[in-house]
Structures are given as C-alpha cells and as structure tokens.
Amino acid sequence: MPTAQLSEMVIAIFGPTASGKTAVAEALAEAIAADVVSADSMQVYEGLPILTNQPTRPTALVGIWPLDHEGSVAEYQRLAHRAVDDVLIRGRTPVIVGGTGLYLRAALAELELPPAPPPGARERWERLYDRLGPEGAHTALAERDARAAAAVHPNDRRRVVRALELHEAGGSLAPLRDRLWSEETRHQTLIFGLDVPKEVLDERIHERTETMFARGVEEEVDRALGRPMSKTASAIIGLRELTELPRADALAAIELRSRQYAAYQRKWMRRIPGVHGLSGERPPEEATAQIIARAAGA
C-alpha cells in the first residue's frame, strides 16, 4: 500500500489482555512509517511498568500520569486526539493499541463526555444504592433518566451508580452508549480485534503473571505504595492483591482477575462496529501482513 495512503489512516488494535496486541502494534510500526499510541487505562500511570506490562518501545500516552493523578476519560480523550493528530501531521500512521474499550473509543471518536462529578459523588450514590437496594436505586434512576434506566439492569450496581452520577453531572449514560457503539470516527480508521482461544489465553495470563513476580513486581508495588495514590490509580489490577495477600495467594488472585478482565474485553470486542478479526495465535509478523493487506483494500 502506498505510504501516502497509509499516512492518512488510523489503525486500531484491540484485544484481551495477553492476546499479543503490543507485539503486533510494534511489528506494524517496524513495517510501515507508524507511531504507536496507547489506549490502556493502567499503562497511562508511571511507576508501575512491570505490574501494568508497559511496552519497552517508545509509545505515546504510557507512563504520563503520576500515581496521585485522578485520571478521567475526558482528559485522556484530549491527549489521545492531540497525539493522533500530531502523528498524522508528520505524515505517519497512528497505531492505537490497547485493551481498555472506552479509552479506545475515546481515542478514535468525539465522545461527548460529561464534566467530572463533584468529589464524593460516586460514594454518595453507592450508599444510596446500598440503602435502597437494586430495585429502589433503579427506580430512582428511572425517575431521573428513563433511557439510561432502560439500558441498565437493576442488579448491575456499578452501572446504576455510574448512570446516577452521570445524570447529576449533566450527562446521560444512554447518549454515551449510543456513541460508543457507532461507527463514527474522527479519521479514516480500520479496527482490528485480536482473539485467542480461552485455554490458550488462560495459559498466557498464567505465564505473564509468573513473569511479573520473577521480574520484581512485589518490590515495584512496595515502592509505589510509599507515594500518594489516586482512586483511579488504586484500581490497577494487582495493587490490592499484592498489598493484602500472601505471595502465592496474590499471584492466584491477580491471575483470576486478569482472566475475568479478559472475558470482559472479549465481550467488548464483539460489540465494536466493523472490527476485523485477527488470530492472536499467529506470529506478529503474519498479523501485520494481514493488517497491511486489509488497509490496501480500504
């Protein structure tokens, strides 16, 4: 495919954790004039490169926030749009790679994100949910935002709370959902989804977790815990487990959470409009060749 045509296109690579996204993105960047931009809500924090499996190759939006920074999708979206546009201005191809579905969509599209809620808002709505129970909290949501309530099951505590929080901030979960699953993007874009059979993915997650411990993730987390940490950074998979559990239990717990997160990512990937499937079992170079061939026909 002519370089000029590629330089006018954005390529996005999504997939579950341990599916090989980073390896494919880096192989693609070596094959064409491309720069990689991360769409990972954990890798955006500095100080935890082992725990968050940060790439060694220079990648935009990796390790840019200190651990005490309260991150938001709105802030990430501004940074991602600027990073993508800078790559295009230089005549190169932005390759957006990551497993955080909302971050990927924010990087690719113009999501109309509500303003940040006031401090303590989420905790207040969580208390209301617990006090009223699932049905009562869902009824409270329906009275405020009927469309959002129609899209959320009463037993889904996290999303009911989020919908109430969004309404208070002047937004709605329903319009955000509409934009999430549309095909609208800021630039001509091809989205590829890496998938791996569950049993293979589980084994890769096991190997990755053991490798993290061999590389010194416990010492890394000990150093990080000596610094102030935001609520969003505290949600990084592995932090709580390594803080509260003995070594063997922490390893097993991190592995379990990673498998659960991978299952969620696979569900998200199936809902991405226009996604082109790629086998994560093939060598990165083969996946790269498929991406280039597909882009040539776009």
VOBA-1610 file (N, C-alpha, C; in pm, whole numbers, padded with zeros to 5 digits, always signed):
BEGIN
Met+00085-00121+00000Met+00000+00000+00000Met+00088+00124+00000Pro+00060+00226-00081Pro+00143+00346-00084Pro+00148+00412+00053Thr+00269+00460+00090Thr+00287+00524+00220Thr+00195+00643+00236Ala+00173+00718+00127Ala+00089+00838+00136Ala-00052+00802+00180Gln-00105+00687+00128Gln-00240+00648+00165Gln-00245+00603+00311Leu-00146+00528+00354Leu-00140+00483+00493Leu-00129+00600+00589Ser-00060+00705+00548Ser-00039+00819+00637Ser-00166+00899+00662Glu-00271+00868+00586Glu-00399+00937+00605Glu-00497+00852+00685Met-00452+00739+00739Met-00539+00642+00803Met-00494+00617+00947Val-00591+00585+01034Val-00562+00542+01170Val-00590+00392+01178Ile-00498+00320+01238Ile-00516+00177+01260Ile-00528+00152+01409Ala-00633+00081+01450Ala-00656+00050+01591Ala-00649-00101+01611Ile-00583-00142+01719Ile-00570-00284+01753Ile-00621-00305+01894Phe-00724-00387+01905Phe-00787-00414+02035Phe-00782-00564+02062Gly-00795-00600+02187Gly-00799-00741+02223Gly-00786-00759+02372Pro-00812-00880+02422Pro-00799-00905+02565Pro-00654-00905+02610Thr-00635-00890+02740Thr-00501-00894+02794Thr-00432-01024+02757Ala-00304-01015+02722Ala-00220-01130+02683Ala-00252-01186+02545Ser-00328-01111+02465Ser-00360-01159+02330Ser-00250-01125+02230Gly-00153-01043+02269Gly-00042-01010+02180Gly-00057-00878+02107Lys-00141-00788+02160Lys-00166-00659+02094Lys-00038-00579+02076Thr+00040-00567+02183Thr+00160-00483+02177Thr+00259-00536+02075Ala+00277-00668+02071Ala+00372-00726+01975Ala+00329-00699+01831Val+00199-00707+01805Val+00150-00680+01670Val+00167-00532+01635Ala+00134-00444+01730Ala+00147-00300+01705Ala+00293-00263+01678Glu+00385-00321+01754Glu+00526-00289+01734Glu+00578-00347+01603Ala+00532-00465+01566Ala+00572-00522+01437Ala+00519-00436+01322Leu+00398-00384+01337Leu+00340-00297+01234Leu+00419-00167+01224Ala+00458-00112+01339Ala+00534+00013+01339Ala+00670-00004+01273Glu+00725-00125+01280Glu+00852-00151+01213Glu+00835-00171+01063Ala+00715-00218+01024Ala+00691-00248+00883Ala+00652-00125+00801Ile+00589-00027+00866Ile+00544+00093+00796Ile+00590+00215+00878Ala+00567+00332+00822Ala+00601+00457+00894Ala+00490+00487+00993Ala+00499+00429+01113Ala+00391+00439+01210Ala+00444+00471+01349Asp+00359+00532+01430Asp+00387+00557+01571Asp+00273+00498+01653Val+00309+00439+01766Val+00211+00369+01849Val+00158+00462+01958Val+00026+00459+01977Val-00042+00537+02081Val-00118+00439+02169Ser-00097+00446+02300Ser-00160+00352+02392Ser-00303+00393+02425Ala-00391+00292+02435Ala-00528+00312+02483Ala-00550+00217+02600Asp-00470+00235+02704Asp-00474+00146+02821Asp-00484+00231+02947Ser-00590+00210+03024Ser-00615+00293+03142Ser-00521+00265+03257Met-00445+00155+03251Met-00348+00124+03355Met-00207+00168+03316Gln-00173+00147+03189Gln-00039+00184+03144Gln-00017+00334+03142Val-00124+00411+03151Val-00110+00557+03149Val-00037+00608+03274Tyr-00029+00526+03380Tyr+00037+00567+03504Tyr+00184+00527+03505Glu+00267+00617+03558Glu+00409+00586+03572Glu+00433+00519+03707Gly+00548+00455+03720Gly+00586+00395+03847Gly+00553+00248+03862Leu+00474+00192+03767Leu+00436+00051+03776Leu+00452-00018+03639Pro+00570-00009+03579Pro+00586-00067+03445Pro+00573-00219+03441Ile+00614-00287+03548Ile+00602-00434+03549Ile+00457-00475+03569Leu+00393-00417+03669Leu+00255-00453+03701Leu+00161-00425+03585Thr+00181-00315+03514Thr+00091-00279+03404Thr+00142-00324+03268Asn+00254-00399+03269Asn+00307-00458+03145Asn+00331-00353+03037Gln+00400-00246+03075Gln+00424-00137+02981Gln+00525-00179+02873Pro+00504-00132+02749Pro+00595-00167+02640Pro+00731-00100+02658Thr+00833-00162+02603Thr+00967-00103+02608Thr+00991-00007+02492Arg+00920-00028+02382Arg+00931+00062+02268Arg+00862+00194+02300Pro+00918+00309+02256Pro+00850+00438+02281Pro+00706+00436+02232Thr+00615+00467+02324Thr+00471+00462+02295Thr+00405+00582+02359Ala+00328+00655+02280Ala+00261+00774+02333Ala+00156+00734+02438Leu+00144+00818+02541Leu+00046+00806+02649Leu+00071+00685+02739Val+00195+00644+02752Val+00235+00543+02850Val+00318+00612+02957Gly+00281+00590+03084Gly+00358+00646+03195Gly+00357+00797+03201Ile+00244+00859+03168Ile+00240+01007+03161Ile+00180+01070+03286Trp+00106+00992+03366Trp+00042+01048+03485Trp+00110+00995+03611Pro+00137+01081+03708Pro+00186+01032+03837Pro+00075+00954+03908Leu+00115+00873+04004Leu+00018+00786+04070Leu-00086+00861+04151Asp-00059+00987+04186Asp-00158+01063+04262Asp-00255+01140+04173His-00246+01119+04041His-00331+01192+03946His-00464+01120+03932Glu-00575+01194+03949Glu-00709+01139+03926Glu-00737+01145+03776Gly-00728+01031+03711Gly-00747+01027+03568Gly-00894+01029+03530Ser-00921+01068+03406Ser-01058+01066+03353Ser-01053+01036+03204Val-01162+00981+03153Val-01170+00953+03011Val-01165+01083+02931Ala-01227+01188+02983Ala-01227+01317+02913Ala-01085+01370+02895Glu-01005+01363+02999Glu-00867+01410+02988Glu-00788+01322+02893Tyr-00806+01191+02904Tyr-00737+01100+02813Tyr-00775+01130+02669Gln-00906+01156+02644Gln-00951+01182+02508Gln-00878+01303+02447Arg-00864+01409+02524Arg-00793+01527+02473Arg-00649+01493+02437Leu-00583+01419+02523Leu-00444+01382+02499Leu-00431+01289+02378Ala-00524+01195+02367Ala-00518+01099+02258Ala-00542+01167+02123His-00640+01256+02118His-00667+01327+01992His-00545+01408+01949Arg-00482+01473+02046Arg-00362+01552+02015Arg-00249+01462+01964Ala-00232+01346+02030Ala-00125+01254+01990Ala-00150+01199+01850Val-00274+01159+01822Val-00307+01105+01690Val-00288+01211+01582Asp-00337+01331+01607Asp-00324+01438+01508Asp-00178+01474+01483Asp-00096+01473+01587Asp+00046+01503+01570Asp+00114+01400+01479Val+00077+01273+01495Val+00135+01168+01411Val+00092+01189+01265Leu-00035+01219+01243Leu-00083+01240+01107Leu-00019+01361+01042Ile+00001+01467+01120Ile+00064+01588+01066Ile+00205+01558+01017Arg+00272+01467+01084Arg+00409+01430+01045Arg+00412+01329+00931Gly+00293+01299+00876Gly+00288+01209+00761Gly+00307+01063+00796Arg+00281+01026+00921Arg+00295+00889+00965Arg+00159+00831+01004Thr+00155+00702+01028Thr+00030+00634+01061Thr+00019+00613+01211Pro-00088+00663+01274Pro-00109+00634+01416Pro-00162+00491+01433Val-00098+00415+01519Val-00146+00281+01553Val-00189+00286+01699Ile-00320+00284+01721Ile-00374+00293+01857Ile-00394+00151+01908Val-00331+00120+02021Val-00336-00016+02071Val-00371-00016+02219Gly-00461-00108+02258Gly-00495-00117+02400Gly-00613-00207+02423Gly-00635-00236+02551Gly-00744-00324+02588Gly-00852-00256+02669Thr-00842-00125+02685Thr-00947-00051+02756Thr-01044+00003+02651Gly-01161-00062+02640Gly-01253-00029+02532Gly-01295+00115+02529Leu-01324+00172+02644Leu-01369+00311+02649Leu-01257+00405+02606Tyr-01134+00377+02645Tyr-01021+00459+02602Tyr-01000+00448+02451Leu-01016+00328+02397Leu-01001+00311+02252Leu-01103+00396+02178Arg-01230+00389+02220Arg-01333+00468+02153Arg-01308+00617+02171Ala-01260+00656+02289Ala-01231+00798+02313Ala-01120+00846+02222Ala-01022+00761+02196Ala-00912+00799+02108Ala-00957+00811+01963Leu-01054+00730+01924Leu-01095+00725+01783Leu-01206+00824+01748Ala-01291+00857+01846Ala-01412+00934+01815Ala-01423+01057+01903Glu-01525+01136+01874Glu-01556+01255+01955Glu-01668+01217+02052Leu-01633+01158+02164Leu-01733+01124+02264Leu-01770+01250+02341Glu-01898+01273+02355Glu-01944+01389+02433Glu-01949+01348+02579Leu-01838+01368+02646Leu-01824+01321+02784Leu-01871+01427+02881Pro-01943+01388+02985Pro-01992+01485+03083Pro-01878+01538+03167Pro-01898+01651+03232Pro-01794+01703+03321Pro-01771+01608+03438Ala-01656+01620+03500Ala-01623+01534+03613Ala-01721+01560+03727Pro-01768+01453+03794Pro-01860+01472+03906Pro-01789+01536+04024Pro-01863+01600+04112Pro-01801+01661+04229Pro-01740+01554+04319Pro-01640+01590+04401Pro-01578+01492+04491Pro-01682+01426+04581Gly-01671+01296+04595Gly-01761+01223+04684Gly-01893+01182+04621Ala-01919+01222+04495Ala-02048+01192+04433Ala-02069+01042+04418Arg-01967+00972+04370Arg-01985+00828+04348Arg-02012+00756+04479Glu-01937+00792+04584Glu-01959+00728+04713Glu-02101+00754+04764Arg-02152+00874+04739Arg-02287+00908+04783Arg-02392+00822+04711Trp-02375+00804+04580Trp-02468+00722+04504Trp-02453+00574+04539Glu-02332+00531+04570Glu-02313+00393+04614Glu-02388+00368+04745Arg-02382+00464+04835Arg-02456+00449+04962Arg-02607+00445+04936Leu-02654+00528+04841Leu-02796+00525+04809Leu-02836+00389+04753Tyr-02754+00335+04664Tyr-02783+00204+04606Tyr-02792+00098+04716Asp-02697+00101+04808Asp-02695+00002+04915Asp-02812+00020+05010Arg-02854+00144+05029Arg-02965+00170+05120Arg-03100+00132+05059Leu-03119+00166+04931Leu-03247+00140+04865Leu-03255-00001+04808Gly-03140-00062+04783Gly-03140-00191+04717Gly-03146-00176+04566Pro-03120-00284+04492Pro-03117-00275+04345Pro-03244-00216+04283Glu-03360-00264+04322Glu-03484-00216+04260Glu-03512-00070+04295Gly-03489-00036+04422Gly-03513+00102+04464Gly-03421+00200+04395Ala-03292+00163+04384Ala-03195+00252+04317Ala-03227+00263+04168His-03271+00152+04108His-03306+00155+03966His-03428+00243+03942Thr-03523+00238+04036Thr-03641+00325+04025Thr-03600+00471+04035Ala-03506+00501+04127Ala-03456+00638+04140Ala-03390+00685+04011Leu-03318+00593+03945Leu-03256+00628+03817Leu-03363+00652+03711Ala-03465+00565+03707Ala-03572+00580+03606Ala-03644+00712+03619Glu-03660+00760+03742Glu-03726+00889+03764Glu-03642+01005+03711Arg-03512+00986+03705Arg-03421+01092+03660Arg-03385+01079+03512Asp-03360+00954+03467Asp-03313+00930+03330Asp-03370+00797+03284Ala-03488+00801+03224Ala-03559+00679+03186Ala-03482+00599+03081Arg-03419+00668+02986Arg-03345+00597+02880Arg-03227+00522+02938Ala-03156+00584+03029Ala-03043+00516+03091Ala-03090+00397+03172Ala-03200+00413+03245Ala-03253+00304+03325Ala-03293+00185+03238Ala-03346+00213+03120Ala-03387+00106+03029Ala-03268+00025+02979Ala-03148+00085+02984Ala-03029+00017+02933Ala-02947-00051+03041Val-02992-00042+03166Val-02913-00093+03278Val-02998-00188+03363His-02943-00303+03398His-03015-00397+03484His-03003-00350+03630Pro-03111-00361+03708Pro-03106-00316+03848Pro-02993-00380+03930Asn-02957-00504+03899Asn-02852-00572+03977Asn-02711-00529+03939Asp-02698-00451+03833Asp-02565-00403+03792Asp-02531-00278+03872Arg-02482-00298+03993Arg-02458-00187+04085Arg-02366-00080+04025Arg-02258-00123+03964Arg-02160-00028+03912Arg-02222+00064+03808Arg-02303+00008+03717Arg-02356+00090+03608Arg-02476+00173+03652Val-02554+00121+03746Val-02663+00204+03801Val-02604+00326+03872Val-02502+00302+03952Val-02435+00413+04022Val-02376+00511+03921Arg-02311+00457+03818Arg-02250+00544+03717Arg-02355+00628+03646Ala-02471+00567+03615Ala-02578+00640+03547Ala-02631+00753+03634Leu-02647+00727+03763Leu-02692+00832+03855Leu-02588+00943+03864Glu-02464+00904+03869Glu-02354+01001+03876Glu-02350+01088+03750Leu-02365+01025+03635Leu-02364+01099+03509Leu-02480+01197+03502His-02598+01155+03545His-02714+01243+03542His-02690+01366+03628Glu-02634+01346+03745Glu-02607+01459+03834Glu-02507+01556+03772Ala-02414+01502+03693Ala-02311+01586+03630Ala-02360+01653+03503Gly-02485+01626+03464Gly-02539+01690+03346Gly-02530+01607+03220Gly-02500+01478+03236Gly-02490+01391+03120Gly-02588+01276+03130Ser-02567+01176+03048Ser-02654+01058+03050Ser-02577+00939+03000Leu-02601+00825+03061Leu-02539+00701+03016Leu-02591+00660+02880Ala-02717+00694+02848Ala-02777+00649+02722Ala-02710+00711+02599Pro-02696+00845+02590Pro-02626+00900+02474Pro-02482+00852+02464Leu-02415+00835+02579Leu-02277+00787+02576Leu-02272+00647+02516Arg-02367+00561+02552Arg-02374+00426+02495Arg-02397+00433+02344Asp-02484+00526+02301Asp-02511+00537+02158Asp-02384+00570+02081Arg-02304+00660+02135Arg-02181+00699+02066Arg-02075+00590+02073Leu-02075+00514+02183Leu-01976+00408+02200Leu-01984+00305+02088Trp-02104+00270+02049Trp-02120+00160+01955Trp-02155+00208+01814Ser-02126+00333+01784Ser-02144+00381+01648Ser-02015+00357+01569Glu-02024+00371+01438Glu-01905+00354+01352Glu-01834+00487+01328Glu-01882+00593+01391Glu-01826+00725+01368Glu-01685+00736+01427Thr-01591+00786+01348Thr-01454+00812+01394Thr-01408+00946+01341Arg-01305+01002+01402Arg-01255+01134+01361Arg-01179+01128+01229His-01114+01017+01204His-01034+00998+01082His-01071+00863+01021Gln-01033+00844+00895Gln-01050+00713+00835Gln-00977+00610+00922Thr-01049+00508+00963Thr-00995+00416+01064Thr-01027+00271+01029Leu-00930+00184+01051Leu-00951+00040+01046Leu-00926-00015+01186Ile-01020-00095+01236Ile-01008-00152+01370Ile-00991-00303+01358Phe-00889-00354+01426Phe-00861-00497+01424Phe-00872-00551+01566Gly-00933-00669+01576Gly-00951-00733+01706Gly-00875-00864+01713Leu-00781-00872+01806Leu-00704-00995+01825Leu-00779-01087+01919Asp-00794-01211+01879Asp-00859-01306+01968Asp-00777-01433+01976Val-00789-01499+02091Val-00715-01620+02121Val-00811-01715+02191Pro-00804-01846+02161Pro-00890-01940+02235Pro-00871-01926+02386Lys-00979-01944+02461Lys-00976-01921+02604Lys-00867-02000+02675Glu-00851-02125+02639Glu-00750-02206+02709Glu-00608-02155+02683Val-00584-02107+02562Val-00453-02050+02529Val-00433-01919+02603Leu-00539-01838+02606Leu-00530-01709+02676Leu-00506-01730+02825Asp-00575-01826+02885Asp-00555-01854+03028Asp-00410-01893+03056Glu-00351-01973+02970Glu-00212-02014+02989Glu-00118-01895+02974Arg-00145-01808+02879Arg-00061-01688+02862Arg-00071-01597+02985Ile-00192-01582+03038Ile-00210-01499+03157Ile-00133-01558+03275His-00138-01691+03288His-00061-01759+03394His+00088-01730+03378Glu+00140-01747+03257Glu+00282-01724+03233Glu+00320-01577+03256Arg+00234-01486+03213Arg+00263-01344+03232Arg+00268-01310+03381Thr+00174-01362+03458Thr+00170-01331+03600Thr+00295-01383+03670Glu+00336-01505+03637Glu+00457-01560+03697Glu+00580-01478+03657Thr+00583-01433+03533Thr+00695-01350+03486Thr+00701-01217+03562Met+00584-01158+03590Met+00580-01034+03667Met+00646-01051+03804Phe+00617-01161+03870Phe+00675-01187+04002Phe+00825-01210+03990Ala+00868-01281+03885Ala+01011-01305+03864Ala+01086-01176+03836Arg+01019-01079+03776Arg+01084-00951+03742Arg+01085-00853+03858Gly+01019-00886+03968Gly+01024-00798+04086Gly+00904-00709+04104Val+00784-00757+04068Val+00665-00673+04080Val+00635-00640+04226Glu+00669-00729+04319Glu+00642-00703+04461Glu+00719-00581+04510Glu+00847-00575+04474Glu+00929-00460+04513Glu+00880-00333+04446Glu+00837-00344+04320Glu+00785-00228+04248Glu+00663-00172+04318Val+00571-00259+04358Val+00449-00214+04426Val+00481-00157+04563Asp+00576-00216+04635Asp+00617-00162+04766Asp+00665-00018+04752Arg+00743+00008+04648Arg+00792+00146+04626Arg+00676+00239+04593Ala+00583+00191+04511Ala+00470+00275+04471Ala+00380+00308+04588Leu+00362+00214+04680Leu+00272+00236+04792Leu+00326+00338+04892Gly+00452+00372+04879Gly+00508+00476+04964Gly+00478+00616+04915Arg+00403+00626+04804Arg+00370+00756+04747Arg+00218+00775+04750Pro+00172+00900+04746Pro+00028+00924+04737Pro-00029+00859+04611Met-00152+00808+04620Met-00211+00737+04507Met-00358+00778+04491Ser-00396+00808+04369Ser-00533+00848+04340Ser-00625+00726+04341Lys-00755+00754+04340Lys-00853+00646+04336Lys-00845+00569+04204Thr-00823+00642+04095Thr-00818+00574+03966Thr-00693+00487+03955Ala-00580+00534+04007Ala-00459+00453+04005Ala-00474+00331+04096Ser-00544+00347+04206Ser-00562+00237+04301Ser-00640+00121+04242Ala-00711+00146+04132Ala-00790+00041+04068Ala-00707-00050+03978Ile-00579-00024+03961Ile-00493-00107+03876Ile-00493-00250+03927Ile-00515-00345+03838Ile-00520-00486+03876Ile-00387-00528+03938Gly-00394-00584+04057Gly-00276-00635+04125Gly-00234-00555+04246Leu-00270-00427+04249Leu-00228-00344+04363Leu-00289-00394+04493Arg-00419-00411+04494Arg-00485-00455+04616Arg-00440-00596+04656Glu-00427-00684+04557Glu-00388-00822+04585Glu-00248-00830+04647Leu-00156-00753+04591Leu-00018-00756+04642Leu-00007-00688+04777Thr-00100-00601+04808Thr-00098-00531+04936Thr-00157-00616+05048Glu-00261-00692+05015Glu-00339-00758+05120Glu-00314-00907+05135Leu-00252-00973+05036Leu-00245-01119+05038Leu-00101-01171+05042Pro-00082-01291+05097Pro+00049-01356+05087Pro+00085-01379+04940Arg+00214-01402+04914Arg+00264-01408+04778Arg+00186-01506+04689Ala+00172-01630+04732Ala+00106-01731+04649Ala-00041-01695+04625Asp-00107-01645+04727Asp-00247-01606+04712Asp-00260-01485+04620Ala-00165-01390+04632Ala-00169-01272+04545Ala-00152-01311+04399Leu-00059-01404+04374Leu-00037-01449+04236Leu-00166-01511+04179Ala-00229-01598+04258Ala-00353-01662+04211Ala-00465-01561+04191Ala-00474-01463+04281Ala-00581-01364+04272Ala-00562-01273+04151Ile-00438-01233+04124Ile-00410-01149+04007Ile-00443-01225+03879Glu-00407-01351+03877Glu-00437-01435+03761Glu-00588-01444+03738Leu-00663-01463+03845Leu-00808-01473+03834Leu-00869-01342+03784Arg-00827-01231+03843Arg-00882-01102+03799Arg-00846-01073+03654Ser-00727-01113+03612Ser-00685-01091+03474Ser-00770-01174+03378Arg-00803-01297+03417Arg-00890-01380+03332Arg-01030-01321+03325Gln-01080-01270+03437Gln-01212-01208+03437Gln-01212-01082+03350Tyr-01105-01004+03358Tyr-01095-00883+03277Tyr-01087-00919+03129Ala-01014-01026+03097Ala-01003-01070+02957Ala-01139-01111+02903Ala-01221-01177+02985Ala-01356-01215+02941Ala-01439-01091+02911Tyr-01427-00989+02995Tyr-01499-00863+02972Tyr-01450-00797+02843Gln-01319-00798+02819Gln-01264-00737+02699Gln-01313-00809+02573Arg-01324-00940+02580Arg-01370-01016+02463Arg-01516-00982+02433Lys-01597-00963+02536Lys-01736-00921+02514Lys-01741-00783+02449Trp-01655-00692+02497Trp-01650-00556+02441Trp-01610-00564+02294Met-01510-00646+02264Met-01460-00654+02126Met-01568-00700+02029Arg-01654-00792+02073Arg-01760-00842+01985Arg-01862-00734+01952Arg-01864-00626+02029Arg-01962-00519+02005Arg-01904-00402+01926Ile-01776-00405+01897Ile-01715-00294+01822Ile-01761-00301+01676Pro-01825-00196+01624Pro-01873-00199+01484Pro-01756-00208+01387Gly-01768-00294+01289Gly-01670-00300+01181Gly-01535-00356+01218Val-01525-00425+01330Val-01395-00479+01371Val-01356-00596+01281His-01229-00600+01241His-01175-00708+01158His-01100-00805+01248Gly-01141-00929+01250Gly-01081-01027+01339Gly-00943-01073+01292Leu-00855-01091+01390Leu-00721-01146+01365Leu-00693-01255+01468Ser-00623-01357+01426Ser-00585-01462+01520Ser-00464-01418+01602Gly-00480-01420+01734Gly-00368-01388+01822Gly-00271-01502+01840Glu-00298-01617+01777Glu-00206-01730+01785Glu-00098-01724+01678Arg-00120-01641+01576Arg-00020-01632+01469Arg+00094-01539+01510Pro+00212-01554+01451Pro+00323-01463+01480Pro+00285-01319+01447Pro+00337-01222+01521Pro+00303-01081+01496Pro+00326-01037+01352Glu+00429-01092+01290Glu+00459-01053+01152Glu+00348-01095+01056Glu+00285-01210+01083Glu+00174-01254+00998Glu+00052-01166+01018Ala+00025-01131+01142Ala-00087-01041+01169Ala-00063-00905+01104Thr+00061-00858+01109Thr+00097-00732+01046Thr+00072-00736+00895Ala+00111-00846+00833Ala+00089-00860+00689Ala-00060-00856+00657Gln-00143-00917+00740Gln-00288-00914+00719Gln-00342-00772+00733Ile-00292-00699+00831Ile-00339-00563+00851Ile-00304-00475+00730Ile-00182-00488+00683Ile-00139-00408+00568Ile-00220-00444+00444Ala-00246-00574+00425Ala-00324-00617+00309Ala-00466-00563+00318Arg-00523-00567+00437Arg-00660-00516+00454Arg-00663-00364+00430Ala-00561-00293+00481Ala-00556-00148+00462Ala-00542-00113+00313Ala-00473-00199+00239Ala-00454-00173+00096Ala-00587-00177+00021Gly-00680-00254+00073Gly-00809-00265+00005Gly-00914-00170+00060Ala-00876-00089+00158Ala-00974+00001+00222Ala-01011+00116+00129
//
